[in-house]
């Protein structure tokens, strides 16, 4: 279909169950959700190179879910996305959470209003908002909700930092980039904004995700001082002293010559 890069999504609806006891659900590593090496090699040998990324998506229902996002098992994913369920959690995702994508459930009426102030903060932080198109293909009722909610999202964001993804596990629901760009015009996007939503914005998202992982790493530098540094310093000092002596001698000779004349 003309794609150079795909992201395989590990969607965990609620990886932290809150009850009498807090149970942490084990999260699969990125290597576990990716295809086997032989399958990837077969795909790349059949055509142009294809880059495969890993993505983690979860629904956050409370602040405990938000704190769990900072763990290494989640931050090691290439892309981290959240699906907030309340206005407070949506604002927290826009302003605080160390993530890459904010995914909204556009197949039903949103439980909160999309505030431009919070969305502008998210755009300044380099976060992206996701529109999934596969439910619009699957069901007529979902199609109406997706078009309506997507139009509101595009209006508030002014078409900036919006990406369009499939969100499907069925190949029959996949569409090519130009088909998606045409579909995005139903969401109130211009054709240029629609093309950016499946190309330029996705590349910028990958760069933001790489910078997020890079900030989490640390580097240790050890300065190595050569043993002969002190000897070099002594030589430089002697050289400067000799130069100062020569300069003073030259000045005295000039003074004598002027007085004699």
SERO-363305 format. One record per residue: residue in three letters; x, y, z of N, C-alpha, C in turn. Coordinates in steps of 0.2 Angstrom, whole numbers, plus 5000, padded with zeros to 4 digits. Example, Ala and Ser with C-alpha at 12.3 -4.5 7.8 and 13.67 -1.06 7.14 Angstrom:
<rs>
Ala506649725039506249785039506649845039 Ser506449895035506849955036506450005039 
</rs>
This chain:
<rs>
Unk500449945000500050005000500450065000 Unk501150065000501550115000501850145006 Unk501750105012502050135018502750115019 Unk503150155022503850145024503950115031 Unk503450135035503450115042502750105045 Unk502750055050502150035053502250025060 Unk501750035065501850025072501349975074 Unk501649925077501149865080500949885087 Unk500349895088500049915095499949865100 Unk500149875106499949835111499449875116 Unk498849855114498249895118498049865124 Unk498249895130498049865136497549905139 Unk496849885139496349925142496449955148 Unk496649915153496749945160497349895163 Unk497949915163498449875166498549885173 Unk498149925176498149925184497449925186 Unk497349865190496649855192496649885200 Unk496149925201496149955208495549925212 Unk495649895217495149865221495349855228 Unk495249805232495549795238496249785238 Unk496549765233497249755232497449785225 Unk497949815224498249845218498549785214 Unk498349765208498649715205498949745198 Unk499649735197499949765191499949705186 Unk499649725181499649675175500249675171 Unk500549615170501149615167501149645159 Unk501549685157501549715151502049675146 Unk501849655141502349625136502849675134 Unk503449645132504049685130503949695122 Unk504249745120504149765113504349705108 Unk504849665110505049615106504549555106 Unk504049555111503549495111503049515106 Unk502849575105502349595100502549605093 Unk503149605092503349615085503449545082 Unk503349545075503349475071504049445072 Unk504149385071504749345071505249375066 Unk505949365067506449395063506349365056 Unk506249305055506149275049505649305045 Unk505049325048504449355044504649425042 Unk504949455047505149525045505649525039 Unk506149475039506649475034506249455027 Unk505749415027505449395021505049455018 Unk504749495023504349555021504849605017 Unk505449615020505949665018506249635011 Unk506349575011506649545004506149544999 Unk505449555000504949554995504849624992 Unk505149674995505049744992505449784995 Unk505249854996505749904999505749895006 Unk506249915010506349905017505749935021 Unk505549905026504949915030505149925037 Unk505049985040505249995047504649975052 Unk504749935057504249905061504349935068 Unk503949975071503950005078503449965082 Unk503649975089503149955094502850015097 Unk502149995099501750055102501350025108 Unk501350065113500950045119500350095120 Unk499750065121499150105122498850085128 Unk498550125132498150105138497650155139 Unk497150135143496550185145496750205152 Unk496750265154496950295160496250315164 Unk496050285169495450295173495650335179 Unk496250335182496450365188497150385188 Unk497350425193498050445193498550385194 Unk498350335197498850275198499050245191 Unk498550245186498750225180499350275177 Unk499250335178499750385175500450375178 Unk500450365185501150355187501450285185 Unk501050235183501350175180501650185173 Unk501450235170501750255163502550265163 Unk502750285169503450305169503950255170 Unk503650195171504150135172504450115166 Unk505050075167505450065161505150015156 Unk504749965158504349925154503949955149 Unk503650015150503250055146503650105142 Unk504150135145504450185142504950155136 Unk505050095137505550065132505150055125 Unk504550065125504150055118504350115114 Unk504350105107504450165103503950215103 Unk503350205104502850255105502350235111 Unk502250285115501750275121501150325120 Unk500550295120499950325119499450315125 Unk499050365127498550355132497850375129 Unk497350345133496650355131496350385137 Unk496350455139496050475145495250475145 Unk494950465151494250455151493850515154 Unk494250555158493950615161494250675159 Unk493950735160494250795159494950815162 Unk494950795169495550805173496150765170 Unk495950695168496550655166496750675159 Unk496250705155496450735148496950795149 Unk496750835154497250895155497850875158 Unk497850825162498550795164498950765159 Unk498650735154498950705148499250755144 Unk498850815143499150865139499750905142 Unk499750905149500150955152500750915155 Unk500650855158501150825162501450755159 Unk501050715157501250645156501750645151 Unk502250595152502850585147502650535142 Unk502250555137501950515132502050545125 Unk501850515120501850535113501250555109 Unk500650515111500050515108499450515113 Unk498950555111498350555115497850535110 Unk497550475112497050445108496350445111 Unk495950475108495250485110494750435107 Unk494250405111493750365109493250405105 Unk493350405098492850455094492250415092 Unk492150355094491650315092490950325096 Unk491050365101490450385105490550455107 Unk490050485111490050545113490550555118 Unk491050605117491550625122491250645129 Unk491550615134491350635141491550705143 Unk491950735139492150805141492250845135 Unk492350915136492450955130493150965129 Unk493350975123494050985121494251055121 Unk494551075127494751145128495451165124 Unk495351215121495951245117496551255121 Unk496451275127497051295131497451235132 Unk497151175134497451115136497851085129 Unk497451085124497651065117498251105115 Unk498251165116498851215114499451195118 Unk499351175124499951155128500251085126 Unk499751045124500050975121500350985115 Unk500151035110500451045104501151075105 Unk501251125110501851155111502351095114 Unk502151045118502550995120502750945115 Unk502450945109502550905104502150835104 Unk501550835107501150785107500650785101 Unk500350725100499950715094499350685096 Unk498750705092498150675093497950625088 Unk497650575090497550515085496750515083 Unk496650505076496050485074496050415070 Unk495650365073495650305070495050295065 Unk495250275059494750275054494350205053 Unk494650155055494350085054493650075057 Unk493550105063492850095065492350135060 Unk492550185057492050215052491950175046 Unk492350125045492250075039491850025042 Unk491850005048491549945051490849955052 Unk490650015055489950025057489650095055 Unk489050095053488750165051488650215057 Unk488450185063488350225069489050255071 Unk489550215071490150235073490450295068 Unk490250285062490450325057490250395058 Unk489650405060489350465062489650505068 Unk489850465073490150485079490850515077 Unk491250465073491950485072491950545068 Unk491550555063491550615058491350675063 Unk490850675067490750725071491250745076 Unk491550695080492050705085492750735081 Unk492850705076493450715072493450795070 Unk492850815068492750885065492950925071 Unk492650915077492750955083493550955085 Unk493850895084494550895086494950935081 Unk494850925075495150965069495051045070 Unk494451065072494251135073494651165079 Unk494751125084495151145090495851155089 Unk496151095086496851095085497051135078 Unk496551155074496651195068497051145063 Unk496951085064497251035059498051015061 Unk498251045067498951035069499050975073 Unk499650945072499750885077499250835077 Unk498950815071498450765071498750705066 Unk498650645069498850585065498250545064 Unk498250515058497650465056497950395056 Unk497650345060497950275060497350235058 Unk497550165057496950115056496650095062 Unk497050075067496750045073496449985072 Unk496649945068496349875066496749825066 Unk496549765067496849695067496649655061 Unk496249685056496049655050496349685044 Unk496649655040496949685034496449705029 Unk495849685029495349705025495149775026 Unk495249805032495049875034495649925033 Unk496149895031496749945029496649985023 Unk496850045023496750085017497450125015 Unk497550135009498150175007498250245009 Unk498750275009498850345011498450395008 Unk498350385001497950434997497150424999 Unk496950365000496250355002496150385009 Unk496650375013496550405020496550485019 Unk496950515015496950585014496250605012 Unk495950575007495250585005494750585010 Unk494850525014494350515020494450575025 Unk495050605026495150655031494850715029 Unk494650725023494350795021493650795024 Unk493350735025492650735029492750755036 Unk493350755039493450775046493550855046 Unk493550885040493650955040494350975039 Unk494750935037495450945035495550975028 Unk496051015026496151025020496550975017 Unk496650965010497050915007497750915010 Unk498050965011498750975013498850945021 Unk498350965025498350945032498150865032 Unk497750845027497650775027498250735025 Unk498650755020499250725018499750725024 Unk499850785028500250785034500050735039 Unk499450725040499150675045499450605044 Unk499650585038499850525036500550515034 Unk500950575034501650575032502050615037 Unk502050685036502450725040502350725047 Unk501750725049501550725057501850655060 Unk501750605056502050545058502750535059 Unk503150565054503850575055504050615061 Unk503650675062503850715068503650675074 Unk503150635074502950595080503550545082 Unk503850515077504350475078504950505081 Unk505150565079505650605081505550625089 Unk504950645090504750655097504850595102 Unk504650545099504650475103505450465104 Unk505850475099506550455100506850505105 Unk506650565105506950615110506650595117 Unk506050575118505850555124506250495127 Unk506450445123506850395126507550415127 Unk507750465123508450485124508550525131 Unk508050565132508050605139508150555145 Unk507850495144507850455150508550415151 Unk508950425146509650395147510150445150 Unk510650415152511150455155511850435152 Unk512350485152512950475150513450495155 Unk514050455156514550475161515150485157 Unk515450545159516150565156516650565161 Unk517250535159517850535164518350565160 Unk518650625163519150665160519850625162 Unk520150615157520850585157521350635156 Unk521750645162522350695161522950665160 Unk523350675155523950645154524450665159 Unk524950615160525450625165525950675164 Unk526050695157526550745156526250815155 Unk525650825158525350885158525750945162 Unk525950915168526350965172526950985169 Unk527350935166527950955162527751005157 Unk527250995153527051045148526951115151 Unk526551115156526451185160527151215162 Unk527551175164528251205166528551235160 Unk528551205154528851225148528551285146 Unk527951295146527551355144527751415148 Unk527851395155527951455159528651485158 Unk529151435157529851455155529851495149 Unk529451465144529451505137529151575138 Unk528651585142528351645143528851695146 Unk529251665151529751705155530251725150 Unk530551685146531051705141530751755136 Unk530151745134529851795129529851865133 Unk529651865139529551935143530251965143 Unk530751925145531451945145531751975139 Unk531551945133531851975127531452035125 Unk530752035127530452105125530652155129 Unk530852145136531152205140531852225137 Unk532252175135532852195132532852235126 Unk532352215122532252255116531952325117 Unk531552335122531352395124531852445127 Unk532352415131532852455133533352475128 Unk533452435123533952455117533652505114 Unk532952505112532652565109532652625113 Unk532652625119532652685124533352715123 Unk533852665123534552695123534652725116 Unk534452695111534552725104534252795104 Unk533652805106533252865106533652915110 Unk533852895116534252945120534952965117 Unk535252925113535852935110535752985104 Unk535252975101535053025095534853085098 
</rs>
